[in-house]
Amino acid sequence: MSTQAIIEEKLNTQLNPEHLQVINESSNHNVPEGSESHFKVVVVSNKFSEKSLINRHRIINEILQDELAGKIHALAIHAYTAEDWSEKNKQAPDSPDCKGGDGTFKNA
């Protein structure tokens, strides 16, 4: 199973989201073709109600802890309640341009 599919499955199972996008942004970075190392997730879930932004991120990081410890180098998280998502006109911000690098990294 691809890393993207694993992310989608875990977030769907744990968060029962109203909306979920998992975008592989690896091709925007200096990594080998076909890499699955840089992702953006947009999640709309009622499980985020009354949770601060940092706690929403912690929830997602905990769900994806195995992938973050190995396969994933970067994860952009956009975690919203349905109300937040509506206020954002159902649009997450674009990811910034890659700052470069040689494509190598170490997992801490």
Biopython code that builds the backbone (N, CA, C, O; Angstrom):
import numpy as np
from Bio.PDB.StructureBuilder import StructureBuilder

atoms = [
    (1, "MET", "N", (0.846, -1.173, 0.000)),
    (1, "MET", "CA", (0.000, 0.000, 0.000)),
    (1, "MET", "C", (0.896, 1.241, 0.000)),
    (1, "MET", "O", (1.912, 1.276, 0.693)),
    (2, "SER", "N", (0.522, 2.242, -0.766)),
    (2, "SER", "CA", (1.320, 3.469, -0.843)),
    (2, "SER", "C", (1.220, 4.252, 0.463)),
    (2, "SER", "O", (0.270, 4.085, 1.228)),
    (3, "THR", "N", (2.195, 5.095, 0.704)),
    (3, "THR", "CA", (2.174, 5.943, 1.897)),
    (3, "THR", "C", (0.939, 6.839, 1.882)),
    (3, "THR", "O", (0.303, 7.039, 2.916)),
    (4, "GLN", "N", (0.603, 7.369, 0.730)),
    (4, "GLN", "CA", (-0.587, 8.220, 0.620)),
    (4, "GLN", "C", (-1.836, 7.444, 1.017)),
    (4, "GLN", "O", (-2.675, 7.969, 1.750)),
    (5, "ALA", "N", (-1.977, 6.221, 0.555)),
    (5, "ALA", "CA", (-3.145, 5.391, 0.890)),
    (5, "ALA", "C", (-3.186, 5.082, 2.388)),
    (5, "ALA", "O", (-4.262, 5.051, 2.986)),
    (6, "ILE", "N", (-2.035, 4.856, 2.985)),
    (6, "ILE", "CA", (-1.975, 4.587, 4.429)),
    (6, "ILE", "C", (-2.435, 5.820, 5.206)),
    (6, "ILE", "O", (-3.211, 5.707, 6.155)),
    (7, "ILE", "N", (-1.958, 6.986, 4.804)),
    (7, "ILE", "CA", (-2.366, 8.231, 5.465)),
    (7, "ILE", "C", (-3.879, 8.395, 5.358)),
    (7, "ILE", "O", (-4.552, 8.671, 6.351)),
    (8, "GLU", "N", (-4.407, 8.223, 4.154)),
    (8, "GLU", "CA", (-5.846, 8.372, 3.940)),
    (8, "GLU", "C", (-6.637, 7.399, 4.804)),
    (8, "GLU", "O", (-7.621, 7.784, 5.436)),
    (9, "GLU", "N", (-6.214, 6.148, 4.832)),
    (9, "GLU", "CA", (-6.921, 5.130, 5.607)),
    (9, "GLU", "C", (-6.906, 5.458, 7.102)),
    (9, "GLU", "O", (-7.939, 5.378, 7.766)),
    (10, "LYS", "N", (-5.749, 5.823, 7.624)),
    (10, "LYS", "CA", (-5.636, 6.120, 9.057)),
    (10, "LYS", "C", (-6.467, 7.339, 9.448)),
    (10, "LYS", "O", (-7.169, 7.314, 10.459)),
    (11, "LEU", "N", (-6.392, 8.400, 8.655)),
    (11, "LEU", "CA", (-7.141, 9.604, 8.993)),
    (11, "LEU", "C", (-8.641, 9.383, 8.848)),
    (11, "LEU", "O", (-9.419, 9.871, 9.668)),
    (12, "ASN", "N", (-9.056, 8.655, 7.815)),
    (12, "ASN", "CA", (-10.479, 8.336, 7.661)),
    (12, "ASN", "C", (-10.991, 7.515, 8.839)),
    (12, "ASN", "O", (-12.073, 7.781, 9.362)),
    (13, "THR", "N", (-10.222, 6.527, 9.250)),
    (13, "THR", "CA", (-10.633, 5.638, 10.333)),
    (13, "THR", "C", (-10.698, 6.367, 11.669)),
    (13, "THR", "O", (-11.661, 6.204, 12.418)),
    (14, "GLN", "N", (-9.684, 7.167, 11.972)),
    (14, "GLN", "CA", (-9.586, 7.808, 13.280)),
    (14, "GLN", "C", (-10.408, 9.093, 13.414)),
    (14, "GLN", "O", (-10.875, 9.418, 14.506)),
    (15, "LEU", "N", (-10.586, 9.819, 12.320)),
    (15, "LEU", "CA", (-11.224, 11.135, 12.408)),
    (15, "LEU", "C", (-12.606, 11.214, 11.784)),
    (15, "LEU", "O", (-13.328, 12.186, 12.006)),
    (16, "ASN", "N", (-12.984, 10.210, 11.008)),
    (16, "ASN", "CA", (-14.281, 10.230, 10.323)),
    (16, "ASN", "C", (-14.546, 11.620, 9.727)),
    (16, "ASN", "O", (-15.541, 12.262, 10.064)),
    (17, "PRO", "N", (-13.660, 12.075, 8.847)),
    (17, "PRO", "CA", (-13.737, 13.457, 8.377)),
    (17, "PRO", "C", (-14.904, 13.720, 7.432)),
    (17, "PRO", "O", (-15.357, 12.850, 6.689)),
    (18, "GLU", "N", (-15.360, 14.954, 7.499)),
    (18, "GLU", "CA", (-16.348, 15.458, 6.543)),
    (18, "GLU", "C", (-15.669, 15.698, 5.194)),
    (18, "GLU", "O", (-16.285, 15.566, 4.136)),
    (19, "HIS", "N", (-14.393, 16.051, 5.258)),
    (19, "HIS", "CA", (-13.597, 16.311, 4.054)),
    (19, "HIS", "C", (-12.155, 15.906, 4.351)),
    (19, "HIS", "O", (-11.622, 16.202, 5.421)),
    (20, "LEU", "N", (-11.542, 15.234, 3.400)),
    (20, "LEU", "CA", (-10.137, 14.838, 3.541)),
    (20, "LEU", "C", (-9.454, 14.926, 2.193)),
    (20, "LEU", "O", (-9.938, 14.387, 1.198)),
    (21, "GLN", "N", (-8.317, 15.614, 2.173)),
    (21, "GLN", "CA", (-7.439, 15.637, 1.010)),
    (21, "GLN", "C", (-6.054, 15.266, 1.500)),
    (21, "GLN", "O", (-5.555, 15.841, 2.467)),
    (22, "VAL", "N", (-5.436, 14.314, 0.837)),
    (22, "VAL", "CA", (-4.049, 13.972, 1.105)),
    (22, "VAL", "C", (-3.317, 14.171, -0.216)),
    (22, "VAL", "O", (-3.562, 13.466, -1.195)),
    (23, "ILE", "N", (-2.424, 15.139, -0.222)),
    (23, "ILE", "CA", (-1.752, 15.527, -1.458)),
    (23, "ILE", "C", (-0.266, 15.227, -1.326)),
    (23, "ILE", "O", (0.404, 15.714, -0.415)),
    (24, "ASN", "N", (0.236, 14.415, -2.255)),
    (24, "ASN", "CA", (1.666, 14.111, -2.290)),
    (24, "ASN", "C", (2.363, 15.273, -2.991)),
    (24, "ASN", "O", (2.236, 15.444, -4.203)),
    (25, "GLU", "N", (3.097, 16.064, -2.222)),
    (25, "GLU", "CA", (3.802, 17.216, -2.767)),
    (25, "GLU", "C", (5.285, 16.943, -2.990)),
    (25, "GLU", "O", (6.073, 17.871, -3.172)),
    (26, "SER", "N", (5.653, 15.692, -2.975)),
    (26, "SER", "CA", (7.070, 15.323, -3.114)),
    (26, "SER", "C", (7.676, 15.826, -4.419)),
    (26, "SER", "O", (8.850, 16.193, -4.459)),
    (27, "SER", "N", (6.886, 15.844, -5.474)),
    (27, "SER", "CA", (7.426, 16.275, -6.769)),
    (27, "SER", "C", (7.812, 17.748, -6.774)),
    (27, "SER", "O", (8.513, 18.198, -7.680)),
    (28, "ASN", "N", (7.364, 18.505, -5.772)),
    (28, "ASN", "CA", (7.730, 19.922, -5.655)),
    (28, "ASN", "C", (9.054, 20.112, -4.923)),
    (28, "ASN", "O", (9.484, 21.241, -4.689)),
    (29, "HIS", "N", (9.693, 19.011, -4.565)),
    (29, "HIS", "CA", (10.925, 19.059, -3.777)),
    (29, "HIS", "C", (12.038, 18.304, -4.490)),
    (29, "HIS", "O", (11.797, 17.581, -5.455)),
    (30, "ASN", "N", (13.229, 18.479, -4.013)),
    (30, "ASN", "CA", (14.405, 17.868, -4.629)),
    (30, "ASN", "C", (14.584, 16.442, -4.092)),
    (30, "ASN", "O", (15.497, 16.155, -3.318)),
    (31, "VAL", "N", (13.677, 15.562, -4.533)),
    (31, "VAL", "CA", (13.711, 14.152, -4.131)),
    (31, "VAL", "C", (13.569, 13.301, -5.389)),
    (31, "VAL", "O", (13.128, 13.804, -6.422)),
    (32, "PRO", "N", (13.928, 12.043, -5.323)),
    (32, "PRO", "CA", (13.804, 11.184, -6.507)),
    (32, "PRO", "C", (12.354, 11.093, -7.002)),
    (32, "PRO", "O", (11.406, 11.143, -6.217)),
    (33, "GLU", "N", (12.215, 10.961, -8.296)),
    (33, "GLU", "CA", (10.895, 10.813, -8.910)),
    (33, "GLU", "C", (10.163, 9.634, -8.271)),
    (33, "GLU", "O", (10.752, 8.584, -8.018)),
    (34, "GLY", "N", (8.878, 9.825, -8.017)),
    (34, "GLY", "CA", (8.058, 8.765, -7.421)),
    (34, "GLY", "C", (8.122, 8.720, -5.905)),
    (34, "GLY", "O", (7.526, 7.838, -5.287)),
    (35, "SER", "N", (8.842, 9.665, -5.293)),
    (35, "SER", "CA", (8.962, 9.685, -3.831)),
    (35, "SER", "C", (7.625, 9.975, -3.170)),
    (35, "SER", "O", (6.753, 10.624, -3.747)),
    (36, "GLU", "N", (7.486, 9.483, -1.961)),
    (36, "GLU", "CA", (6.329, 9.782, -1.119)),
    (36, "GLU", "C", (6.874, 10.239, 0.237)),
    (36, "GLU", "O", (6.813, 9.516, 1.231)),
    (37, "SER", "N", (7.400, 11.446, 0.241)),
    (37, "SER", "CA", (8.058, 11.946, 1.450)),
    (37, "SER", "C", (7.499, 13.274, 1.949)),
    (37, "SER", "O", (7.694, 13.622, 3.113)),
    (38, "HIS", "N", (6.816, 14.013, 1.102)),
    (38, "HIS", "CA", (6.290, 15.333, 1.453)),
    (38, "HIS", "C", (4.782, 15.334, 1.168)),
    (38, "HIS", "O", (4.351, 15.116, 0.036)),
    (39, "PHE", "N", (4.000, 15.581, 2.209)),
    (39, "PHE", "CA", (2.549, 15.542, 2.054)),
    (39, "PHE", "C", (1.888, 16.768, 2.653)),
    (39, "PHE", "O", (2.417, 17.412, 3.559)),
    (40, "LYS", "N", (0.721, 17.069, 2.123)),
    (40, "LYS", "CA", (-0.176, 18.088, 2.659)),
    (40, "LYS", "C", (-1.488, 17.383, 2.955)),
    (40, "LYS", "O", (-2.034, 16.688, 2.098)),
    (41, "VAL", "N", (-1.998, 17.564, 4.182)),
    (41, "VAL", "CA", (-3.300, 17.009, 4.513)),
    (41, "VAL", "C", (-4.248, 18.147, 4.875)),
    (41, "VAL", "O", (-3.895, 19.071, 5.609)),
    (42, "VAL", "N", (-5.442, 18.052, 4.344)),
    (42, "VAL", "CA", (-6.521, 18.975, 4.670)),
    (42, "VAL", "C", (-7.626, 18.107, 5.254)),
    (42, "VAL", "O", (-8.186, 17.251, 4.568)),
    (43, "VAL", "N", (-7.935, 18.335, 6.532)),
    (43, "VAL", "CA", (-8.893, 17.490, 7.239)),
    (43, "VAL", "C", (-9.944, 18.367, 7.894)),
    (43, "VAL", "O", (-9.625, 19.317, 8.609)),
    (44, "VAL", "N", (-11.205, 18.034, 7.638)),
    (44, "VAL", "CA", (-12.329, 18.700, 8.283)),
    (44, "VAL", "C", (-13.044, 17.648, 9.105)),
    (44, "VAL", "O", (-13.595, 16.691, 8.561)),
    (45, "SER", "N", (-13.033, 17.828, 10.425)),
    (45, "SER", "CA", (-13.614, 16.822, 11.311)),
    (45, "SER", "C", (-14.212, 17.470, 12.552)),
    (45, "SER", "O", (-13.675, 18.446, 13.076)),
    (46, "ASN", "N", (-15.331, 16.919, 13.015)),
    (46, "ASN", "CA", (-15.918, 17.433, 14.251)),
    (46, "ASN", "C", (-15.072, 17.042, 15.465)),
    (46, "ASN", "O", (-15.297, 17.563, 16.557)),
    (47, "LYS", "N", (-14.116, 16.145, 15.297)),
    (47, "LYS", "CA", (-13.210, 15.772, 16.396)),
    (47, "LYS", "C", (-12.282, 16.932, 16.764)),
    (47, "LYS", "O", (-11.615, 16.887, 17.798)),
    (48, "PHE", "N", (-12.236, 17.967, 15.927)),
    (48, "PHE", "CA", (-11.405, 19.130, 16.209)),
    (48, "PHE", "C", (-12.158, 20.220, 16.975)),
    (48, "PHE", "O", (-11.570, 21.235, 17.348)),
    (49, "SER", "N", (-13.439, 20.017, 17.208)),
    (49, "SER", "CA", (-14.234, 21.018, 17.925)),
    (49, "SER", "C", (-13.625, 21.297, 19.291)),
    (49, "SER", "O", (-13.262, 20.383, 20.032)),
    (50, "GLU", "N", (-13.525, 22.579, 19.601)),
    (50, "GLU", "CA", (-12.999, 23.050, 20.882)),
    (50, "GLU", "C", (-11.550, 22.631, 21.146)),
    (50, "GLU", "O", (-11.100, 22.615, 22.292)),
    (51, "LYS", "N", (-10.824, 22.293, 20.076)),
    (51, "LYS", "CA", (-9.399, 21.964, 20.187)),
    (51, "LYS", "C", (-8.598, 23.118, 19.584)),
    (51, "LYS", "O", (-8.970, 23.669, 18.549)),
    (52, "SER", "N", (-7.508, 23.472, 20.235)),
    (52, "SER", "CA", (-6.624, 24.505, 19.695)),
    (52, "SER", "C", (-5.929, 23.966, 18.442)),
    (52, "SER", "O", (-5.927, 22.762, 18.186)),
    (53, "LEU", "N", (-5.350, 24.864, 17.684)),
    (53, "LEU", "CA", (-4.634, 24.468, 16.475)),
    (53, "LEU", "C", (-3.516, 23.479, 16.799)),
    (53, "LEU", "O", (-3.348, 22.479, 16.101)),
    (54, "ILE", "N", (-2.759, 23.755, 17.848)),
    (54, "ILE", "CA", (-1.656, 22.851, 18.205)),
    (54, "ILE", "C", (-2.189, 21.472, 18.587)),
    (54, "ILE", "O", (-1.580, 20.460, 18.240)),
    (55, "ASN", "N", (-3.302, 21.416, 19.289)),
    (55, "ASN", "CA", (-3.865, 20.111, 19.660)),
    (55, "ASN", "C", (-4.426, 19.366, 18.463)),
    (55, "ASN", "O", (-4.392, 18.136, 18.436)),
    (56, "ARG", "N", (-4.935, 20.073, 17.481)),
    (56, "ARG", "CA", (-5.385, 19.434, 16.238)),
    (56, "ARG", "C", (-4.187, 18.790, 15.537)),
    (56, "ARG", "O", (-4.271, 17.662, 15.050)),
    (57, "HIS", "N", (-3.081, 19.518, 15.495)),
    (57, "HIS", "CA", (-1.866, 18.987, 14.871)),
    (57, "HIS", "C", (-1.346, 17.785, 15.652)),
    (57, "HIS", "O", (-0.897, 16.804, 15.060)),
    (58, "ARG", "N", (-1.406, 17.858, 16.956)),
    (58, "ARG", "CA", (-0.949, 16.737, 17.785)),
    (58, "ARG", "C", (-1.775, 15.484, 17.525)),
    (58, "ARG", "O", (-1.232, 14.380, 17.491)),
    (59, "ILE", "N", (-3.075, 15.643, 17.343)),
    (59, "ILE", "CA", (-3.948, 14.504, 17.044)),
    (59, "ILE", "C", (-3.485, 13.829, 15.751)),
    (59, "ILE", "O", (-3.339, 12.608, 15.700)),
    (60, "ILE", "N", (-3.261, 14.616, 14.726)),
    (60, "ILE", "CA", (-2.839, 14.068, 13.435)),
    (60, "ILE", "C", (-1.446, 13.459, 13.543)),
    (60, "ILE", "O", (-1.201, 12.376, 13.011)),
    (61, "ASN", "N", (-0.535, 14.143, 14.226)),
    (61, "ASN", "CA", (0.814, 13.596, 14.402)),
    (61, "ASN", "C", (0.783, 12.263, 15.139)),
    (61, "ASN", "O", (1.549, 11.356, 14.813)),
    (62, "GLU", "N", (-0.089, 12.140, 16.121)),
    (62, "GLU", "CA", (-0.201, 10.871, 16.853)),
    (62, "GLU", "C", (-0.739, 9.760, 15.951)),
    (62, "GLU", "O", (-0.243, 8.634, 15.983)),
    (63, "ILE", "N", (-1.737, 10.075, 15.162)),
    (63, "ILE", "CA", (-2.305, 9.081, 14.243)),
    (63, "ILE", "C", (-1.259, 8.599, 13.248)),
    (63, "ILE", "O", (-1.221, 7.418, 12.904)),
    (64, "LEU", "N", (-0.414, 9.508, 12.789)),
    (64, "LEU", "CA", (0.581, 9.188, 11.749)),
    (64, "LEU", "C", (1.994, 9.018, 12.320)),
    (64, "LEU", "O", (2.974, 9.172, 11.592)),
    (65, "GLN", "N", (2.106, 8.708, 13.596)),
    (65, "GLN", "CA", (3.421, 8.644, 14.237)),
    (65, "GLN", "C", (4.367, 7.647, 13.577)),
    (65, "GLN", "O", (5.560, 7.927, 13.464)),
    (66, "ASP", "N", (3.872, 6.494, 13.140)),
    (66, "ASP", "CA", (4.751, 5.513, 12.499)),
    (66, "ASP", "C", (5.295, 6.040, 11.170)),
    (66, "ASP", "O", (6.478, 5.875, 10.872)),
    (67, "GLU", "N", (4.440, 6.665, 10.383)),
    (67, "GLU", "CA", (4.861, 7.198, 9.089)),
    (67, "GLU", "C", (5.819, 8.382, 9.277)),
    (67, "GLU", "O", (6.792, 8.521, 8.535)),
    (68, "LEU", "N", (5.539, 9.230, 10.271)),
    (68, "LEU", "CA", (6.413, 10.374, 10.536)),
    (68, "LEU", "C", (7.781, 9.937, 11.054)),
    (68, "LEU", "O", (8.767, 10.656, 10.890)),
    (69, "ALA", "N", (7.842, 8.778, 11.670)),
    (69, "ALA", "CA", (9.116, 8.259, 12.176)),
    (69, "ALA", "C", (9.948, 7.629, 11.069)),
    (69, "ALA", "O", (11.119, 7.316, 11.285)),
    (70, "GLY", "N", (9.371, 7.436, 9.892)),
    (70, "GLY", "CA", (10.112, 6.769, 8.837)),
    (70, "GLY", "C", (9.936, 7.367, 7.470)),
    (70, "GLY", "O", (10.842, 8.029, 6.964)),
    (71, "LYS", "N", (8.796, 7.152, 6.860)),
    (71, "LYS", "CA", (8.605, 7.465, 5.446)),
    (71, "LYS", "C", (8.379, 8.937, 5.141)),
    (71, "LYS", "O", (8.781, 9.416, 4.081)),
    (72, "ILE", "N", (7.745, 9.657, 6.048)),
    (72, "ILE", "CA", (7.371, 11.046, 5.777)),
    (72, "ILE", "C", (8.446, 11.994, 6.292)),
    (72, "ILE", "O", (8.835, 11.943, 7.459)),
    (73, "HIS", "N", (8.919, 12.859, 5.399)),
    (73, "HIS", "CA", (9.906, 13.874, 5.760)),
    (73, "HIS", "C", (9.221, 15.181, 6.161)),
    (73, "HIS", "O", (9.674, 15.863, 7.081)),
    (74, "ALA", "N", (8.135, 15.530, 5.476)),
    (74, "ALA", "CA", (7.438, 16.785, 5.752)),
    (74, "ALA", "C", (5.939, 16.575, 5.633)),
    (74, "ALA", "O", (5.462, 15.886, 4.731)),
    (75, "LEU", "N", (5.200, 17.184, 6.564)),
    (75, "LEU", "CA", (3.745, 17.067, 6.576)),
    (75, "LEU", "C", (3.148, 18.430, 6.878)),
    (75, "LEU", "O", (3.300, 18.955, 7.981)),
    (76, "ALA", "N", (2.467, 18.999, 5.891)),
    (76, "ALA", "CA", (1.736, 20.251, 6.093)),
    (76, "ALA", "C", (0.324, 19.872, 6.531)),
    (76, "ALA", "O", (-0.368, 19.118, 5.847)),
    (77, "ILE", "N", (-0.094, 20.400, 7.675)),
    (77, "ILE", "CA", (-1.392, 20.035, 8.246)),
    (77, "ILE", "C", (-2.321, 21.238, 8.239)),
    (77, "ILE", "O", (-1.969, 22.320, 8.710)),
    (78, "HIS", "N", (-3.506, 21.028, 7.700)),
    (78, "HIS", "CA", (-4.573, 22.022, 7.721)),
    (78, "HIS", "C", (-5.783, 21.301, 8.316)),
    (78, "HIS", "O", (-6.461, 20.539, 7.627)),
    (79, "ALA", "N", (-6.045, 21.549, 9.602)),
    (79, "ALA", "CA", (-7.078, 20.827, 10.352)),
    (79, "ALA", "C", (-8.185, 21.798, 10.749)),
    (79, "ALA", "O", (-7.947, 22.772, 11.463)),
    (80, "TYR", "N", (-9.391, 21.520, 10.280)),
    (80, "TYR", "CA", (-10.505, 22.435, 10.472)),
    (80, "TYR", "C", (-11.736, 21.738, 11.040)),
    (80, "TYR", "O", (-11.930, 20.535, 10.868)),
    (81, "THR", "N", (-12.562, 22.531, 11.724)),
    (81, "THR", "CA", (-13.928, 22.100, 12.014)),
    (81, "THR", "C", (-14.752, 22.468, 10.781)),
    (81, "THR", "O", (-14.267, 23.183, 9.904)),
    (82, "ALA", "N", (-15.977, 21.992, 10.708)),
    (82, "ALA", "CA", (-16.841, 22.332, 9.571)),
    (82, "ALA", "C", (-17.051, 23.849, 9.489)),
    (82, "ALA", "O", (-17.085, 24.423, 8.401)),
    (83, "GLU", "N", (-17.189, 24.482, 10.648)),
    (83, "GLU", "CA", (-17.378, 25.936, 10.681)),
    (83, "GLU", "C", (-16.130, 26.660, 10.165)),
    (83, "GLU", "O", (-16.237, 27.591, 9.367)),
    (84, "ASP", "N", (-14.949, 26.230, 10.621)),
    (84, "ASP", "CA", (-13.694, 26.821, 10.135)),
    (84, "ASP", "C", (-13.594, 26.693, 8.615)),
    (84, "ASP", "O", (-13.258, 27.645, 7.911)),
    (85, "TRP", "N", (-13.894, 25.498, 8.140)),
    (85, "TRP", "CA", (-13.770, 25.189, 6.717)),
    (85, "TRP", "C", (-14.704, 26.078, 5.900)),
    (85, "TRP", "O", (-14.329, 26.579, 4.840)),
    (86, "SER", "N", (-15.902, 26.265, 6.394)),
    (86, "SER", "CA", (-16.860, 27.127, 5.709)),
    (86, "SER", "C", (-16.354, 28.575, 5.671)),
    (86, "SER", "O", (-16.469, 29.253, 4.649)),
    (87, "GLU", "N", (-15.797, 29.039, 6.791)),
    (87, "GLU", "CA", (-15.256, 30.395, 6.856)),
    (87, "GLU", "C", (-14.075, 30.586, 5.904)),
    (87, "GLU", "O", (-13.824, 31.700, 5.445)),
    (88, "LYS", "N", (-13.356, 29.514, 5.608)),
    (88, "LYS", "CA", (-12.218, 29.564, 4.684)),
    (88, "LYS", "C", (-12.666, 29.359, 3.237)),
    (88, "LYS", "O", (-11.835, 29.212, 2.341)),
    (89, "ASN", "N", (-13.988, 29.350, 3.013)),
    (89, "ASN", "CA", (-14.546, 29.112, 1.679)),
    (89, "ASN", "C", (-14.104, 27.776, 1.109)),
    (89, "ASN", "O", (-13.928, 27.620, -0.100)),
    (90, "LYS", "N", (-13.926, 26.804, 2.019)),
    (90, "LYS", "CA", (-13.538, 25.441, 1.647)),
    (90, "LYS", "C", (-12.254, 25.409, 0.831)),
    (90, "LYS", "O", (-12.130, 24.661, -0.139)),
    (91, "GLN", "N", (-11.297, 26.246, 1.249)),
    (91, "GLN", "CA", (-10.000, 26.329, 0.565)),
    (91, "GLN", "C", (-8.879, 26.314, 1.599)),
    (91, "GLN", "O", (-8.900, 27.088, 2.557)),
    (92, "ALA", "N", (-7.925, 25.455, 1.409)),
    (92, "ALA", "CA", (-6.717, 25.457, 2.238)),
    (92, "ALA", "C", (-5.662, 26.287, 1.515)),
    (92, "ALA", "O", (-5.678, 26.372, 0.287)),
    (93, "PRO", "N", (-4.753, 26.895, 2.259)),
    (93, "PRO", "CA", (-3.705, 27.688, 1.595)),
    (93, "PRO", "C", (-2.766, 26.810, 0.773)),
    (93, "PRO", "O", (-2.578, 25.628, 1.061)),
    (94, "ASP", "N", (-2.187, 27.414, -0.250)),
    (94, "ASP", "CA", (-1.186, 26.715, -1.050)),
    (94, "ASP", "C", (0.074, 26.521, -0.217)),
    (94, "ASP", "O", (0.381, 27.323, 0.665)),
    (95, "SER", "N", (0.785, 25.465, -0.507)),
    (95, "SER", "CA", (2.058, 25.230, 0.159)),
    (95, "SER", "C", (3.108, 26.170, -0.425)),
    (95, "SER", "O", (3.046, 26.511, -1.607)),
    (96, "PRO", "N", (4.071, 26.591, 0.395)),
    (96, "PRO", "CA", (5.122, 27.466, -0.124)),
    (96, "PRO", "C", (6.029, 26.720, -1.098)),
    (96, "PRO", "O", (6.082, 25.491, -1.102)),
    (97, "ASP", "N", (6.731, 27.477, -1.911)),
    (97, "ASP", "CA", (7.694, 26.875, -2.824)),
    (97, "ASP", "C", (8.813, 26.216, -2.026)),
    (97, "ASP", "O", (9.149, 26.653, -0.926)),
    (98, "CYS", "N", (9.382, 25.163, -2.594)),
    (98, "CYS", "CA", (10.494, 24.461, -1.982)),
    (98, "CYS", "C", (11.698, 25.408, -1.923)),
    (98, "CYS", "O", (11.970, 26.147, -2.870)),
    (99, "LYS", "N", (12.403, 25.370, -0.808)),
    (99, "LYS", "CA", (13.586, 26.213, -0.636)),
    (99, "LYS", "C", (14.857, 25.545, -1.130)),
    (99, "LYS", "O", (15.946, 26.103, -0.989)),
    (100, "GLY", "N", (14.731, 24.351, -1.708)),
    (100, "GLY", "CA", (15.917, 23.678, -2.230)),
    (100, "GLY", "C", (16.371, 22.573, -1.305)),
    (100, "GLY", "O", (15.573, 21.997, -0.566)),
    (101, "GLY", "N", (17.648, 22.283, -1.349)),
    (101, "GLY", "CA", (18.190, 21.189, -0.567)),
    (101, "GLY", "C", (18.663, 20.098, -1.512)),
    (101, "GLY", "O", (18.378, 20.136, -2.709)),
    (102, "ASP", "N", (19.367, 19.152, -0.988)),
    (102, "ASP", "CA", (19.926, 18.115, -1.849)),
    (102, "ASP", "C", (19.084, 16.847, -1.886)),
    (102, "ASP", "O", (19.482, 15.857, -2.499)),
    (103, "GLY", "N", (17.903, 16.869, -1.224)),
    (103, "GLY", "CA", (17.024, 15.708, -1.271)),
    (103, "GLY", "C", (17.348, 14.651, -0.242)),
    (103, "GLY", "O", (16.646, 13.645, -0.149)),
    (104, "THR", "N", (18.402, 14.858, 0.538)),
    (104, "THR", "CA", (18.723, 13.881, 1.576)),
    (104, "THR", "C", (18.249, 14.422, 2.910)),
    (104, "THR", "O", (18.224, 15.632, 3.134)),
    (105, "PHE", "N", (17.877, 13.515, 3.785)),
    (105, "PHE", "CA", (17.462, 13.915, 5.113)),
    (105, "PHE", "C", (17.614, 12.743, 6.057)),
    (105, "PHE", "O", (17.678, 11.585, 5.645)),
    (106, "LYS", "N", (17.669, 13.069, 7.310)),
    (106, "LYS", "CA", (17.748, 12.046, 8.340)),
    (106, "LYS", "C", (16.494, 12.150, 9.190)),
    (106, "LYS", "O", (16.017, 13.248, 9.479)),
    (107, "ASN", "N", (15.975, 11.024, 9.581)),
    (107, "ASN", "CA", (14.850, 11.021, 10.508)),
    (107, "ASN", "C", (15.414, 11.023, 11.914)),
    (107, "ASN", "O", (16.263, 10.204, 12.268)),
    (108, "ALA", "N", (14.930, 11.947, 12.695)),
    (108, "ALA", "CA", (15.398, 12.053, 14.083)),
    (108, "ALA", "C", (14.784, 10.969, 14.938)),
    (108, "ALA", "O", (15.060, 10.897, 16.135)),
]
sb = StructureBuilder()
sb.init_structure("model")
sb.init_model(0)
sb.init_chain("A")
sb.init_seg("    ")
for serial, (resi, resn, name, xyz) in enumerate(atoms, 1):
    if name == "N":
        sb.init_residue(resn, " ", resi, " ")
    sb.init_atom(name, np.array(xyz, "f"), 0.0, 1.0, " ", f" {name:<3s}", serial, name[0])
structure = sb.get_structure()
